[in-house]
Amino acid sequence: MLAKRIIPCLDVHAGRVVKGVNFLNLRDAGDPVDIAARYENEGADELVFLDITASHEERDIILDVVARTSEVVFMPLTVGGGIRTLDDIRKLLSAGCDKVSINSAAVTDPNFVKEAALRFGSQCIVVNIDPKRVPVAGATIPESVPEHLRVQPRPGKNGEGEQVYWDVHVNGGRKPTGLDAVEWAKEVERLGAGELVLTSMDADGTKDGFDIEITKAVSEAVNIPVIASGGAGHPQHLCDAVTAGGASAALAASIFHYGEFTIQETKEYMAQQGVTVRMVEQTAPSQAE
C-alpha cells in the first residue's frame, strides 16, 4: 500500500507565512524559509507554498522567496498563486519548485491546464480547487459556465432540507464561479492535471476536521491523487481525510505552524491508527562551535 503523505502548507502574504479562518482574519506565523527548514527536519513528505493574494492583487508570485525556500528543502515543493502564463510556470520551476498549483487561471482559461501539462508534463501540474457550500436559493450561475460543469444541488447539512451546492471559488476564495467542485475536478483531470489540492472554504482554519463529504466525493470521481486541505486540528482529522475521505495526502497548516503537533507526532499517531506513512529519523539541529 502506498504511504499517505503529510504535507504542511505555507500560506504566504507579503513574504510572511500567515493563517486565517475561512480564508479571512490572517495572522502571522513566521518566516517561510525558517518554517520550511523545520518541516524538512521533521520529516514532511512534501511542502505546499501558496502566495494567497497574488491572484487577487494581480501581481506575480514572489520568486525570491520561492528560490530561498527551495534552497533549504529537499522534499518536493509545490508553489501556487498568481500563475497565469506558461512563462510563469517556467520561472517557478527554474526557481526550484517541483510542481505548480493553478487555481484562478484554470477557471479563466481551462485550456491553460492542457497547455501546461503538454509543455511541462502532468506530474508538474496541480490544480487547486476551493469549494464552498452555498445555498441554492437566490443563486445565479454565469451563462459562461458549460452545462455539464454547473453546480449540482444537494441536501444541506442543517437537517432542514435546504439545498446547497459546492461552488468553486477563485481569487483567494473571494469570487464564486458557478462551477460544481466534483465536475470541475473531473474536467481538470481530463485536461491533464496530475494532482488536485482540495481546500474546503467552510472548514479552512476551523480545526474542526476536514470536510469528508466533499473530499470523498472528489476522490471517488477522479483517478489522480487528491490532497485534502482545510480544517485540520488534530492528527485524527488527517487520519479521517485519508481513510474515510479517500485522499492520497492530507495538508495542514495551523497545527504545525503554531507547534500544536509536529509532523513526527502526527505520523506516529497515524501509524498507530493503522495508516501507512513514511517515517524518517530526525536530525538534530547543528550548533556553532
C-alpha positions in Angstrom: 0.0 0.0 0.0 1.3 3.5 -0.9 2.2 5.6 2.1 -0.2 8.5 2.8 1.6 11.9 2.5 1.6 14.6 5.2 2.0 18.0 3.7 2.4 21.3 5.6 1.2 24.3 3.7 2.7 27.8 3.8 0.2 30.4 3.0 2.4 33.4 2.2 1.3 37.1 2.2 3.8 39.9 1.8 6.7 37.5 2.3 5.4 36.0 5.6 3.6 32.8 6.5 0.1 33.6 7.6 -3.0 31.6 8.6 -6.7 32.6 8.9 -10.1 31.2 9.4 -12.3 30.6 6.3 -9.7 32.5 4.3 -10.1 35.6 6.5 -8.5 37.2 9.6 -4.9 36.4 8.7 -2.3 36.3 11.5 1.5 36.0 11.2 3.1 32.6 11.6 6.7 33.3 10.7 9.4 33.4 8.0 8.7 30.9 5.2 12.3 29.8 4.8 12.8 29.1 8.5 9.5 27.2 8.7 10.3 25.2 5.6 13.6 24.1 7.1 11.9 23.0 10.3 9.4 20.9 8.3 12.2 19.3 6.3 13.8 18.2 9.5 10.6 16.9 11.0 10.0 14.6 8.0 7.3 16.3 6.0 6.7 14.4 2.7 6.1 17.5 0.6 5.6 21.2 1.1 3.0 23.4 -0.5 3.7 27.2 -0.8 0.8 29.4 -1.7 1.1 33.1 -2.4 -2.5 33.7 -1.3 -3.0 37.3 -2.5 -1.1 37.2 -5.8 -4.1 36.5 -8.0 -6.4 38.9 -6.1 -3.7 41.7 -6.3 -3.0 40.7 -10.0 0.8 40.5 -9.4 3.5 37.9 -9.9 4.4 35.4 -7.3 7.4 36.2 -5.0 10.1 34.3 -6.9 12.9 35.2 -4.5 11.0 33.7 -1.5 10.4 30.5 -3.6 14.1 30.3 -4.6 15.3 30.8 -1.0 12.8 28.2 0.2 13.9 25.6 -2.4 17.5 26.0 -1.3 16.7 24.7 2.2 14.4 21.8 1.4 14.9 18.6 -0.5 11.4 17.3 -0.3 9.1 18.0 -3.3 7.9 21.7 -3.3 4.6 22.8 -4.9 4.1 26.5 -5.5 0.9 28.4 -6.4 -0.6 31.8 -6.5 -0.6 34.3 -9.4 0.3 31.8 -12.1 -1.2 33.0 -15.4 1.1 32.0 -18.2 3.4 29.2 -19.3 6.3 31.5 -18.6 5.2 31.9 -15.0 5.4 28.1 -14.7 8.9 28.1 -16.3 10.2 30.7 -13.9 8.9 28.8 -10.9 10.3 25.5 -12.0 13.6 27.3 -12.7 13.4 28.9 -9.2 13.5 25.4 -7.7 9.9 24.1 -7.2 8.9 20.7 -8.5 5.2 21.3 -9.1 3.0 24.4 -9.7 -0.6 24.8 -8.4 -3.1 26.6 -10.6 -6.5 27.8 -9.5 -7.9 31.1 -10.8 -6.1 30.8 -14.2 -7.5 27.3 -14.7 -11.1 28.6 -14.3 -10.4 31.7 -16.5 -8.9 29.5 -19.3 -9.3 25.8 -18.8 -7.2 25.1 -21.9 -4.3 26.6 -19.9 -4.2 23.4 -17.8 -3.9 21.3 -21.0 -1.2 23.5 -22.5 0.8 23.4 -19.2 0.5 19.7 -18.9 1.7 19.2 -22.5 4.6 21.6 -22.1 5.9 20.6 -18.7 4.2 17.2 -18.0 1.2 16.3 -15.9 3.4 15.4 -13.0 4.2 19.1 -12.6 0.6 20.5 -12.8 -1.5 20.7 -9.8 -5.0 22.3 -9.8 -6.1 23.8 -6.5 -9.9 23.7 -6.0 -11.5 25.8 -3.3 -15.2 24.8 -2.9 -17.7 26.4 -0.6 -21.2 25.2 0.3 -23.6 27.9 -1.0 -27.4 27.9 -0.6 -29.2 27.2 -3.9 -31.9 29.8 -3.1 -31.1 33.1 -4.9 -28.1 31.6 -6.7 -27.1 32.9 -10.1 -24.9 30.9 -12.4 -22.9 32.7 -15.0 -24.0 31.9 -18.5 -20.4 31.2 -19.5 -20.4 28.0 -17.3 -20.9 24.9 -19.5 -24.0 22.9 -18.7 -22.0 19.8 -17.6 -19.9 21.9 -15.1 -22.8 23.8 -13.5 -23.3 23.4 -9.8 -25.4 20.4 -8.7 -27.9 20.9 -5.8 -27.6 18.5 -2.9 -29.1 18.3 0.6 -27.7 20.8 3.2 -26.1 19.8 6.4 -28.6 21.7 8.7 -31.1 18.9 8.5 -33.8 21.3 7.4 -33.8 20.2 3.8 -32.0 23.3 2.5 -30.4 22.7 -0.9 -26.8 23.7 -1.2 -24.0 23.1 -3.7 -20.2 23.0 -3.7 -19.3 26.2 -5.7 -15.7 26.5 -6.8 -14.2 29.9 -5.7 -11.2 31.7 -7.1 -9.1 34.8 -6.3 -8.2 33.6 -2.8 -11.8 32.5 -2.1 -13.2 35.9 -2.9 -15.1 35.0 -6.1 -17.7 32.2 -6.7 -17.7 30.7 -10.2 -20.8 28.6 -10.5 -18.6 25.5 -11.2 -19.5 22.3 -9.4 -16.4 21.1 -7.4 -16.8 17.5 -8.3 -17.5 18.1 -12.0 -14.6 20.6 -12.2 -12.2 18.1 -10.6 -13.1 15.6 -13.4 -12.7 18.2 -16.0 -9.2 19.3 -15.0 -8.1 15.7 -14.8 -9.3 15.3 -18.4 -7.3 18.4 -19.3 -4.1 16.9 -17.9 -3.8 17.9 -14.3 -1.7 15.4 -12.4 -2.9 16.1 -8.9 -5.6 18.1 -7.0 -5.4 20.2 -3.8 -9.0 20.3 -2.5 -9.4 23.1 0.1 -12.8 23.3 1.8 -13.5 27.0 2.4 -16.1 26.1 5.1 -13.6 24.0 7.1 -10.4 26.1 6.4 -8.8 27.2 9.7 -11.6 25.9 11.9 -9.6 23.0 13.3 -12.9 21.0 13.4 -11.8 18.5 10.8 -11.7 18.2 7.0 -15.0 18.2 5.0 -15.0 14.5 4.5 -18.1 14.6 2.3 -16.5 16.7 -0.5 -13.2 15.0 0.0 -14.7 11.6 -0.6 -16.9 12.8 -3.5 -13.9 14.2 -5.4 -11.5 11.3 -4.5 -14.0 8.8 -5.9 -14.7 10.9 -9.0 -11.1 11.1 -10.2 -8.1 8.8 -10.7 -5.4 11.3 -9.9 -4.1 12.0 -6.3 -6.3 14.3 -4.2 -4.7 16.3 -1.3 -7.3 17.1 1.3 -7.0 20.6 2.8 -8.8 22.8 5.2 -9.8 22.1 8.8 -7.0 20.0 10.4 -7.0 20.4 14.2 -5.7 17.0 15.4 -3.9 14.1 13.8 -7.1 12.1 13.9 -8.5 14.6 11.3 -5.7 13.7 9.0 -6.4 10.0 9.5 -10.1 10.7 8.6 -9.1 12.5 5.4 -7.0 9.6 4.0 -9.3 6.8 5.2 -13.0 7.9 5.2 -12.2 10.7 2.7 -10.1 8.6 0.4 -7.5 11.3 -0.1 -3.9 10.4 -1.1 -2.5 13.0 1.2 -3.5 15.4 4.0 -2.4 19.0 4.1 -2.3 21.1 7.3 -1.1 24.5 8.4 -2.2 25.9 11.8 -1.5 22.8 13.9 2.1 22.6 12.6 2.8 26.4 12.4 1.9 27.1 16.0 3.5 24.0 17.5 0.3 22.1 18.5 1.7 19.0 16.8 4.8 18.2 15.0 5.0 16.3 11.7 6.7 13.4 13.6 4.0 13.3 16.3 1.3 13.3 13.6 2.8 10.5 11.7 3.3 8.4 14.8 -0.3 8.9 15.7 -1.5 7.9 12.2 0.7 4.8 12.2 -0.8 3.8 15.5 -4.2 4.1 13.8 -3.1 1.7 11.0 -2.4 4.4 8.4 0.7 3.7 6.3 3.0 6.7 6.5 6.7 7.3 5.7 8.7 7.6 8.9 12.1 9.3 9.0 14.8 9.8 11.5 15.0 13.4 12.6 18.4 15.1 12.6 19.5 17.3 15.5 20.0 20.9 14.6 23.6 21.9 14.1 25.3 24.1 16.8 28.0 26.6 16.2 31.4 25.7 17.8 
